[in-house]
């Protein structure tokens, strides 16, 4: 695995999520500067989809995501949520975490490499996505 200049996979975000996520990233930029900068970059490079677009296999807000940490090979199932709904013990991770910002917009089977605020490299692969009901 190359950690020099990771190739970012193409991503897609619903218009309603993109607008709200931009506002959240801007509002939290003082508290979480690296993560909000990463999130803002992800939104900027995403293909923005209409809200009516069918999204099977796409990680959206409130979707349940099973992913593999490609370094530890551990699998986790989480629900990607807005910051006010975050509850790590219940498996609800905030979009304002490095993992949350990395997962948004990915599709099943895609892998993303990213650097954490602490400087470590992570690589995640999306294994399964269940859309919110």
Phi and psi in radians as a Rosetta constraint file:
Dihedral C 1 N 2 CA 2 C 2 CIRCULARHARMONIC -1.672 0.35
Dihedral N 2 CA 2 C 2 N 3 CIRCULARHARMONIC 2.245 0.35
Dihedral C 2 N 3 CA 3 C 3 CIRCULARHARMONIC -1.907 0.35
Dihedral N 3 CA 3 C 3 N 4 CIRCULARHARMONIC 0.234 0.35
Dihedral C 3 N 4 CA 4 C 4 CIRCULARHARMONIC -1.373 0.35
Dihedral N 4 CA 4 C 4 N 5 CIRCULARHARMONIC -1.057 0.35
Dihedral C 4 N 5 CA 5 C 5 CIRCULARHARMONIC -2.385 0.35
Dihedral N 5 CA 5 C 5 N 6 CIRCULARHARMONIC 1.492 0.35
Dihedral C 5 N 6 CA 6 C 6 CIRCULARHARMONIC -1.068 0.35
Dihedral N 6 CA 6 C 6 N 7 CIRCULARHARMONIC 2.433 0.35
Dihedral C 6 N 7 CA 7 C 7 CIRCULARHARMONIC -1.405 0.35
Dihedral N 7 CA 7 C 7 N 8 CIRCULARHARMONIC 2.134 0.35
Dihedral C 7 N 8 CA 8 C 8 CIRCULARHARMONIC -1.490 0.35
Dihedral N 8 CA 8 C 8 N 9 CIRCULARHARMONIC 2.316 0.35
Dihedral C 8 N 9 CA 9 C 9 CIRCULARHARMONIC -1.267 0.35
Dihedral N 9 CA 9 C 9 N 10 CIRCULARHARMONIC 2.678 0.35
Dihedral C 9 N 10 CA 10 C 10 CIRCULARHARMONIC -1.151 0.35
Dihedral N 10 CA 10 C 10 N 11 CIRCULARHARMONIC 2.467 0.35
Dihedral C 10 N 11 CA 11 C 11 CIRCULARHARMONIC -2.297 0.35
Dihedral N 11 CA 11 C 11 N 12 CIRCULARHARMONIC 2.817 0.35
Dihedral C 11 N 12 CA 12 C 12 CIRCULARHARMONIC -2.362 0.35
Dihedral N 12 CA 12 C 12 N 13 CIRCULARHARMONIC 2.459 0.35
Dihedral C 12 N 13 CA 13 C 13 CIRCULARHARMONIC -2.348 0.35
Dihedral N 13 CA 13 C 13 N 14 CIRCULARHARMONIC 2.425 0.35
Dihedral C 13 N 14 CA 14 C 14 CIRCULARHARMONIC -1.159 0.35
Dihedral N 14 CA 14 C 14 N 15 CIRCULARHARMONIC 2.554 0.35
Dihedral C 14 N 15 CA 15 C 15 CIRCULARHARMONIC -0.974 0.35
Dihedral N 15 CA 15 C 15 N 16 CIRCULARHARMONIC -0.765 0.35
Dihedral C 15 N 16 CA 16 C 16 CIRCULARHARMONIC -1.111 0.35
Dihedral N 16 CA 16 C 16 N 17 CIRCULARHARMONIC -0.668 0.35
Dihedral C 16 N 17 CA 17 C 17 CIRCULARHARMONIC -1.205 0.35
Dihedral N 17 CA 17 C 17 N 18 CIRCULARHARMONIC -0.759 0.35
Dihedral C 17 N 18 CA 18 C 18 CIRCULARHARMONIC -1.024 0.35
Dihedral N 18 CA 18 C 18 N 19 CIRCULARHARMONIC -0.797 0.35
Dihedral C 18 N 19 CA 19 C 19 CIRCULARHARMONIC -1.094 0.35
Dihedral N 19 CA 19 C 19 N 20 CIRCULARHARMONIC -0.830 0.35
Dihedral C 19 N 20 CA 20 C 20 CIRCULARHARMONIC -1.159 0.35
Dihedral N 20 CA 20 C 20 N 21 CIRCULARHARMONIC -0.690 0.35
Dihedral C 20 N 21 CA 21 C 21 CIRCULARHARMONIC -1.163 0.35
Dihedral N 21 CA 21 C 21 N 22 CIRCULARHARMONIC -0.644 0.35
Dihedral C 21 N 22 CA 22 C 22 CIRCULARHARMONIC -1.045 0.35
Dihedral N 22 CA 22 C 22 N 23 CIRCULARHARMONIC -0.784 0.35
Dihedral C 22 N 23 CA 23 C 23 CIRCULARHARMONIC -1.099 0.35
Dihedral N 23 CA 23 C 23 N 24 CIRCULARHARMONIC -0.742 0.35
Dihedral C 23 N 24 CA 24 C 24 CIRCULARHARMONIC -1.121 0.35
Dihedral N 24 CA 24 C 24 N 25 CIRCULARHARMONIC -0.784 0.35
Dihedral C 24 N 25 CA 25 C 25 CIRCULARHARMONIC -1.065 0.35
Dihedral N 25 CA 25 C 25 N 26 CIRCULARHARMONIC -0.742 0.35
Dihedral C 25 N 26 CA 26 C 26 CIRCULARHARMONIC -1.145 0.35
Dihedral N 26 CA 26 C 26 N 27 CIRCULARHARMONIC -0.780 0.35
Dihedral C 26 N 27 CA 27 C 27 CIRCULARHARMONIC -1.155 0.35
Dihedral N 27 CA 27 C 27 N 28 CIRCULARHARMONIC -0.551 0.35
Dihedral C 27 N 28 CA 28 C 28 CIRCULARHARMONIC -1.745 0.35
Dihedral N 28 CA 28 C 28 N 29 CIRCULARHARMONIC 0.140 0.35
Dihedral C 28 N 29 CA 29 C 29 CIRCULARHARMONIC -1.105 0.35
Dihedral N 29 CA 29 C 29 N 30 CIRCULARHARMONIC -0.520 0.35
Dihedral C 29 N 30 CA 30 C 30 CIRCULARHARMONIC -1.283 0.35
Dihedral N 30 CA 30 C 30 N 31 CIRCULARHARMONIC -0.642 0.35
Dihedral C 30 N 31 CA 31 C 31 CIRCULARHARMONIC -1.386 0.35
Dihedral N 31 CA 31 C 31 N 32 CIRCULARHARMONIC -0.670 0.35
Dihedral C 31 N 32 CA 32 C 32 CIRCULARHARMONIC -2.264 0.35
Dihedral N 32 CA 32 C 32 N 33 CIRCULARHARMONIC 1.144 0.35
Dihedral C 32 N 33 CA 33 C 33 CIRCULARHARMONIC -1.026 0.35
Dihedral N 33 CA 33 C 33 N 34 CIRCULARHARMONIC -0.751 0.35
Dihedral C 33 N 34 CA 34 C 34 CIRCULARHARMONIC -1.245 0.35
Dihedral N 34 CA 34 C 34 N 35 CIRCULARHARMONIC -0.749 0.35
Dihedral C 34 N 35 CA 35 C 35 CIRCULARHARMONIC -1.196 0.35
Dihedral N 35 CA 35 C 35 N 36 CIRCULARHARMONIC -0.712 0.35
Dihedral C 35 N 36 CA 36 C 36 CIRCULARHARMONIC -1.216 0.35
Dihedral N 36 CA 36 C 36 N 37 CIRCULARHARMONIC -0.568 0.35
Dihedral C 36 N 37 CA 37 C 37 CIRCULARHARMONIC -1.140 0.35
Dihedral N 37 CA 37 C 37 N 38 CIRCULARHARMONIC -0.753 0.35
Dihedral C 37 N 38 CA 38 C 38 CIRCULARHARMONIC -1.067 0.35
Dihedral N 38 CA 38 C 38 N 39 CIRCULARHARMONIC -0.816 0.35
Dihedral C 38 N 39 CA 39 C 39 CIRCULARHARMONIC -1.069 0.35
Dihedral N 39 CA 39 C 39 N 40 CIRCULARHARMONIC -0.786 0.35
Dihedral C 39 N 40 CA 40 C 40 CIRCULARHARMONIC -1.068 0.35
Dihedral N 40 CA 40 C 40 N 41 CIRCULARHARMONIC -0.700 0.35
Dihedral C 40 N 41 CA 41 C 41 CIRCULARHARMONIC -1.121 0.35
Dihedral N 41 CA 41 C 41 N 42 CIRCULARHARMONIC -0.707 0.35
Dihedral C 41 N 42 CA 42 C 42 CIRCULARHARMONIC -1.107 0.35
Dihedral N 42 CA 42 C 42 N 43 CIRCULARHARMONIC -0.746 0.35
Dihedral C 42 N 43 CA 43 C 43 CIRCULARHARMONIC -1.105 0.35
Dihedral N 43 CA 43 C 43 N 44 CIRCULARHARMONIC -0.759 0.35
Dihedral C 43 N 44 CA 44 C 44 CIRCULARHARMONIC -1.095 0.35
Dihedral N 44 CA 44 C 44 N 45 CIRCULARHARMONIC -0.592 0.35
Dihedral C 44 N 45 CA 45 C 45 CIRCULARHARMONIC -1.591 0.35
Dihedral N 45 CA 45 C 45 N 46 CIRCULARHARMONIC -0.125 0.35
Dihedral C 45 N 46 CA 46 C 46 CIRCULARHARMONIC -1.324 0.35
Dihedral N 46 CA 46 C 46 N 47 CIRCULARHARMONIC 2.629 0.35
Dihedral C 46 N 47 CA 47 C 47 CIRCULARHARMONIC -1.376 0.35
Dihedral N 47 CA 47 C 47 N 48 CIRCULARHARMONIC 2.188 0.35
Dihedral C 47 N 48 CA 48 C 48 CIRCULARHARMONIC -1.592 0.35
Dihedral N 48 CA 48 C 48 N 49 CIRCULARHARMONIC 2.125 0.35
Dihedral C 48 N 49 CA 49 C 49 CIRCULARHARMONIC -1.767 0.35
Dihedral N 49 CA 49 C 49 N 50 CIRCULARHARMONIC 2.642 0.35
Dihedral C 49 N 50 CA 50 C 50 CIRCULARHARMONIC -1.143 0.35
Dihedral N 50 CA 50 C 50 N 51 CIRCULARHARMONIC 2.657 0.35
Dihedral C 50 N 51 CA 51 C 51 CIRCULARHARMONIC -1.128 0.35
Dihedral N 51 CA 51 C 51 N 52 CIRCULARHARMONIC -0.428 0.35
Dihedral C 51 N 52 CA 52 C 52 CIRCULARHARMONIC -1.427 0.35
Dihedral N 52 CA 52 C 52 N 53 CIRCULARHARMONIC -0.181 0.35
Dihedral C 52 N 53 CA 53 C 53 CIRCULARHARMONIC -1.062 0.35
Dihedral N 53 CA 53 C 53 N 54 CIRCULARHARMONIC 2.348 0.35
Dihedral C 53 N 54 CA 54 C 54 CIRCULARHARMONIC -1.277 0.35
Dihedral N 54 CA 54 C 54 N 55 CIRCULARHARMONIC 2.359 0.35
Dihedral C 54 N 55 CA 55 C 55 CIRCULARHARMONIC -2.201 0.35
Dihedral N 55 CA 55 C 55 N 56 CIRCULARHARMONIC 0.766 0.35
Dihedral C 55 N 56 CA 56 C 56 CIRCULARHARMONIC -1.087 0.35
Dihedral N 56 CA 56 C 56 N 57 CIRCULARHARMONIC 2.320 0.35
Dihedral C 56 N 57 CA 57 C 57 CIRCULARHARMONIC 1.402 0.35
Dihedral N 57 CA 57 C 57 N 58 CIRCULARHARMONIC 0.037 0.35
Dihedral C 57 N 58 CA 58 C 58 CIRCULARHARMONIC -1.771 0.35
Dihedral N 58 CA 58 C 58 N 59 CIRCULARHARMONIC 2.338 0.35
Dihedral C 58 N 59 CA 59 C 59 CIRCULARHARMONIC -1.350 0.35
Dihedral N 59 CA 59 C 59 N 60 CIRCULARHARMONIC 1.993 0.35
Dihedral C 59 N 60 CA 60 C 60 CIRCULARHARMONIC -2.108 0.35
Dihedral N 60 CA 60 C 60 N 61 CIRCULARHARMONIC 3.039 0.35
Dihedral C 60 N 61 CA 61 C 61 CIRCULARHARMONIC -1.090 0.35
Dihedral N 61 CA 61 C 61 N 62 CIRCULARHARMONIC 2.454 0.35
Dihedral C 61 N 62 CA 62 C 62 CIRCULARHARMONIC 1.304 0.35
Dihedral N 62 CA 62 C 62 N 63 CIRCULARHARMONIC 0.047 0.35
Dihedral C 62 N 63 CA 63 C 63 CIRCULARHARMONIC -1.455 0.35
Dihedral N 63 CA 63 C 63 N 64 CIRCULARHARMONIC 2.678 0.35
Dihedral C 63 N 64 CA 64 C 64 CIRCULARHARMONIC -1.592 0.35
Dihedral N 64 CA 64 C 64 N 65 CIRCULARHARMONIC 2.209 0.35
Dihedral C 64 N 65 CA 65 C 65 CIRCULARHARMONIC -2.168 0.35
Dihedral N 65 CA 65 C 65 N 66 CIRCULARHARMONIC 2.234 0.35
Dihedral C 65 N 66 CA 66 C 66 CIRCULARHARMONIC -1.811 0.35
Dihedral N 66 CA 66 C 66 N 67 CIRCULARHARMONIC 2.167 0.35
Dihedral C 66 N 67 CA 67 C 67 CIRCULARHARMONIC -2.358 0.35
Dihedral N 67 CA 67 C 67 N 68 CIRCULARHARMONIC 2.791 0.35
Dihedral C 67 N 68 CA 68 C 68 CIRCULARHARMONIC -1.958 0.35
Dihedral N 68 CA 68 C 68 N 69 CIRCULARHARMONIC 2.323 0.35
Dihedral C 68 N 69 CA 69 C 69 CIRCULARHARMONIC -1.390 0.35
Dihedral N 69 CA 69 C 69 N 70 CIRCULARHARMONIC 1.972 0.35
Dihedral C 69 N 70 CA 70 C 70 CIRCULARHARMONIC -1.283 0.35
Dihedral N 70 CA 70 C 70 N 71 CIRCULARHARMONIC -0.137 0.35
Dihedral C 70 N 71 CA 71 C 71 CIRCULARHARMONIC -1.627 0.35
Dihedral N 71 CA 71 C 71 N 72 CIRCULARHARMONIC -0.836 0.35
Dihedral C 71 N 72 CA 72 C 72 CIRCULARHARMONIC -1.546 0.35
Dihedral N 72 CA 72 C 72 N 73 CIRCULARHARMONIC -0.250 0.35
Dihedral C 72 N 73 CA 73 C 73 CIRCULARHARMONIC 1.137 0.35
Dihedral N 73 CA 73 C 73 N 74 CIRCULARHARMONIC 0.242 0.35
Dihedral C 73 N 74 CA 74 C 74 CIRCULARHARMONIC -1.387 0.35
Dihedral N 74 CA 74 C 74 N 75 CIRCULARHARMONIC 2.491 0.35
Dihedral C 74 N 75 CA 75 C 75 CIRCULARHARMONIC -1.836 0.35
Dihedral N 75 CA 75 C 75 N 76 CIRCULARHARMONIC 2.493 0.35
Dihedral C 75 N 76 CA 76 C 76 CIRCULARHARMONIC -2.372 0.35
Dihedral N 76 CA 76 C 76 N 77 CIRCULARHARMONIC 2.586 0.35
Dihedral C 76 N 77 CA 77 C 77 CIRCULARHARMONIC -2.028 0.35
Dihedral N 77 CA 77 C 77 N 78 CIRCULARHARMONIC 2.146 0.35
Dihedral C 77 N 78 CA 78 C 78 CIRCULARHARMONIC -2.353 0.35
Dihedral N 78 CA 78 C 78 N 79 CIRCULARHARMONIC 2.828 0.35
Dihedral C 78 N 79 CA 79 C 79 CIRCULARHARMONIC -1.913 0.35
Dihedral N 79 CA 79 C 79 N 80 CIRCULARHARMONIC 2.236 0.35
Dihedral C 79 N 80 CA 80 C 80 CIRCULARHARMONIC -1.486 0.35
Dihedral N 80 CA 80 C 80 N 81 CIRCULARHARMONIC 2.082 0.35
Dihedral C 80 N 81 CA 81 C 81 CIRCULARHARMONIC -2.275 0.35
Dihedral N 81 CA 81 C 81 N 82 CIRCULARHARMONIC 2.891 0.35
Dihedral C 81 N 82 CA 82 C 82 CIRCULARHARMONIC -1.263 0.35
Dihedral N 82 CA 82 C 82 N 83 CIRCULARHARMONIC 2.731 0.35
Dihedral C 82 N 83 CA 83 C 83 CIRCULARHARMONIC -0.916 0.35
Dihedral N 83 CA 83 C 83 N 84 CIRCULARHARMONIC -0.671 0.35
Dihedral C 83 N 84 CA 84 C 84 CIRCULARHARMONIC -1.200 0.35
Dihedral N 84 CA 84 C 84 N 85 CIRCULARHARMONIC -0.325 0.35
Dihedral C 84 N 85 CA 85 C 85 CIRCULARHARMONIC -1.744 0.35
Dihedral N 85 CA 85 C 85 N 86 CIRCULARHARMONIC 0.016 0.35
Dihedral C 85 N 86 CA 86 C 86 CIRCULARHARMONIC -1.103 0.35
Dihedral N 86 CA 86 C 86 N 87 CIRCULARHARMONIC 2.396 0.35
Dihedral C 86 N 87 CA 87 C 87 CIRCULARHARMONIC -2.742 0.35
Dihedral N 87 CA 87 C 87 N 88 CIRCULARHARMONIC 1.637 0.35
Dihedral C 87 N 88 CA 88 C 88 CIRCULARHARMONIC -0.990 0.35
Dihedral N 88 CA 88 C 88 N 89 CIRCULARHARMONIC -0.710 0.35
Dihedral C 88 N 89 CA 89 C 89 CIRCULARHARMONIC -1.094 0.35
Dihedral N 89 CA 89 C 89 N 90 CIRCULARHARMONIC -0.513 0.35
Dihedral C 89 N 90 CA 90 C 90 CIRCULARHARMONIC -1.629 0.35
Dihedral N 90 CA 90 C 90 N 91 CIRCULARHARMONIC 0.088 0.35
Dihedral C 90 N 91 CA 91 C 91 CIRCULARHARMONIC 1.358 0.35
Dihedral N 91 CA 91 C 91 N 92 CIRCULARHARMONIC 0.325 0.35
Dihedral C 91 N 92 CA 92 C 92 CIRCULARHARMONIC -1.789 0.35
Dihedral N 92 CA 92 C 92 N 93 CIRCULARHARMONIC 1.890 0.35
Dihedral C 92 N 93 CA 93 C 93 CIRCULARHARMONIC -1.828 0.35
Dihedral N 93 CA 93 C 93 N 94 CIRCULARHARMONIC 2.452 0.35
Dihedral C 93 N 94 CA 94 C 94 CIRCULARHARMONIC -1.262 0.35
Dihedral N 94 CA 94 C 94 N 95 CIRCULARHARMONIC 2.550 0.35
Dihedral C 94 N 95 CA 95 C 95 CIRCULARHARMONIC -1.094 0.35
Dihedral N 95 CA 95 C 95 N 96 CIRCULARHARMONIC -0.343 0.35
Dihedral C 95 N 96 CA 96 C 96 CIRCULARHARMONIC -1.548 0.35
Dihedral N 96 CA 96 C 96 N 97 CIRCULARHARMONIC 0.243 0.35
Dihedral C 96 N 97 CA 97 C 97 CIRCULARHARMONIC -1.715 0.35
Dihedral N 97 CA 97 C 97 N 98 CIRCULARHARMONIC 2.725 0.35
Dihedral C 97 N 98 CA 98 C 98 CIRCULARHARMONIC -0.986 0.35
Dihedral N 98 CA 98 C 98 N 99 CIRCULARHARMONIC -0.689 0.35
Dihedral C 98 N 99 CA 99 C 99 CIRCULARHARMONIC -1.170 0.35
Dihedral N 99 CA 99 C 99 N 100 CIRCULARHARMONIC -0.765 0.35
Dihedral C 99 N 100 CA 100 C 100 CIRCULARHARMONIC -1.051 0.35
Dihedral N 100 CA 100 C 100 N 101 CIRCULARHARMONIC -0.805 0.35
Dihedral C 100 N 101 CA 101 C 101 CIRCULARHARMONIC -1.137 0.35
Dihedral N 101 CA 101 C 101 N 102 CIRCULARHARMONIC -0.566 0.35
Dihedral C 101 N 102 CA 102 C 102 CIRCULARHARMONIC -1.271 0.35
Dihedral N 102 CA 102 C 102 N 103 CIRCULARHARMONIC -0.638 0.35
Dihedral C 102 N 103 CA 103 C 103 CIRCULARHARMONIC -1.326 0.35
Dihedral N 103 CA 103 C 103 N 104 CIRCULARHARMONIC -0.568 0.35
Dihedral C 103 N 104 CA 104 C 104 CIRCULARHARMONIC -0.995 0.35
Dihedral N 104 CA 104 C 104 N 105 CIRCULARHARMONIC 2.283 0.35
Dihedral C 104 N 105 CA 105 C 105 CIRCULARHARMONIC 1.524 0.35
Dihedral N 105 CA 105 C 105 N 106 CIRCULARHARMONIC -0.185 0.35
Dihedral C 105 N 106 CA 106 C 106 CIRCULARHARMONIC -1.289 0.35
Dihedral N 106 CA 106 C 106 N 107 CIRCULARHARMONIC 2.768 0.35
Dihedral C 106 N 107 CA 107 C 107 CIRCULARHARMONIC -1.977 0.35
Dihedral N 107 CA 107 C 107 N 108 CIRCULARHARMONIC 2.797 0.35
Dihedral C 107 N 108 CA 108 C 108 CIRCULARHARMONIC -0.911 0.35
Dihedral N 108 CA 108 C 108 N 109 CIRCULARHARMONIC 2.309 0.35
Dihedral C 108 N 109 CA 109 C 109 CIRCULARHARMONIC 1.627 0.35
Dihedral N 109 CA 109 C 109 N 110 CIRCULARHARMONIC -0.250 0.35
Dihedral C 109 N 110 CA 110 C 110 CIRCULARHARMONIC -1.428 0.35
Dihedral N 110 CA 110 C 110 N 111 CIRCULARHARMONIC 2.646 0.35
Dihedral C 110 N 111 CA 111 C 111 CIRCULARHARMONIC -2.128 0.35
Dihedral N 111 CA 111 C 111 N 112 CIRCULARHARMONIC 2.472 0.35
Dihedral C 111 N 112 CA 112 C 112 CIRCULARHARMONIC -2.290 0.35
Dihedral N 112 CA 112 C 112 N 113 CIRCULARHARMONIC 2.402 0.35
Dihedral C 112 N 113 CA 113 C 113 CIRCULARHARMONIC -1.880 0.35
Dihedral N 113 CA 113 C 113 N 114 CIRCULARHARMONIC 2.413 0.35
Dihedral C 113 N 114 CA 114 C 114 CIRCULARHARMONIC -2.689 0.35
Dihedral N 114 CA 114 C 114 N 115 CIRCULARHARMONIC 2.826 0.35
Dihedral C 114 N 115 CA 115 C 115 CIRCULARHARMONIC -1.818 0.35
Dihedral N 115 CA 115 C 115 N 116 CIRCULARHARMONIC 2.346 0.35
Dihedral C 115 N 116 CA 116 C 116 CIRCULARHARMONIC -1.376 0.35
Dihedral N 116 CA 116 C 116 N 117 CIRCULARHARMONIC 2.856 0.35
Dihedral C 116 N 117 CA 117 C 117 CIRCULARHARMONIC -0.987 0.35
Dihedral N 117 CA 117 C 117 N 118 CIRCULARHARMONIC -0.457 0.35
Dihedral C 117 N 118 CA 118 C 118 CIRCULARHARMONIC -1.408 0.35
Dihedral N 118 CA 118 C 118 N 119 CIRCULARHARMONIC -0.040 0.35
Dihedral C 118 N 119 CA 119 C 119 CIRCULARHARMONIC 1.653 0.35
Dihedral N 119 CA 119 C 119 N 120 CIRCULARHARMONIC -0.057 0.35
Dihedral C 119 N 120 CA 120 C 120 CIRCULARHARMONIC -1.427 0.35
Dihedral N 120 CA 120 C 120 N 121 CIRCULARHARMONIC 2.602 0.35
Dihedral C 120 N 121 CA 121 C 121 CIRCULARHARMONIC -1.582 0.35
Dihedral N 121 CA 121 C 121 N 122 CIRCULARHARMONIC 2.444 0.35
Dihedral C 121 N 122 CA 122 C 122 CIRCULARHARMONIC -2.206 0.35
Dihedral N 122 CA 122 C 122 N 123 CIRCULARHARMONIC 2.672 0.35
Dihedral C 122 N 123 CA 123 C 123 CIRCULARHARMONIC -2.412 0.35
Dihedral N 123 CA 123 C 123 N 124 CIRCULARHARMONIC 2.153 0.35
Dihedral C 123 N 124 CA 124 C 124 CIRCULARHARMONIC -2.127 0.35
Dihedral N 124 CA 124 C 124 N 125 CIRCULARHARMONIC 2.461 0.35
Dihedral C 124 N 125 CA 125 C 125 CIRCULARHARMONIC -2.135 0.35
Dihedral N 125 CA 125 C 125 N 126 CIRCULARHARMONIC 2.242 0.35
Dihedral C 125 N 126 CA 126 C 126 CIRCULARHARMONIC -1.383 0.35
Dihedral N 126 CA 126 C 126 N 127 CIRCULARHARMONIC 2.136 0.35
Dihedral C 126 N 127 CA 127 C 127 CIRCULARHARMONIC -1.730 0.35
Dihedral N 127 CA 127 C 127 N 128 CIRCULARHARMONIC -0.602 0.35
Dihedral C 127 N 128 CA 128 C 128 CIRCULARHARMONIC -2.738 0.35
Dihedral N 128 CA 128 C 128 N 129 CIRCULARHARMONIC 2.521 0.35
Dihedral C 128 N 129 CA 129 C 129 CIRCULARHARMONIC -2.358 0.35
Dihedral N 129 CA 129 C 129 N 130 CIRCULARHARMONIC 2.221 0.35
Dihedral C 129 N 130 CA 130 C 130 CIRCULARHARMONIC -2.002 0.35
Dihedral N 130 CA 130 C 130 N 131 CIRCULARHARMONIC 2.176 0.35
Dihedral C 130 N 131 CA 131 C 131 CIRCULARHARMONIC -1.230 0.35
Dihedral N 131 CA 131 C 131 N 132 CIRCULARHARMONIC 2.657 0.35
Dihedral C 131 N 132 CA 132 C 132 CIRCULARHARMONIC -1.079 0.35
Dihedral N 132 CA 132 C 132 N 133 CIRCULARHARMONIC 2.592 0.35
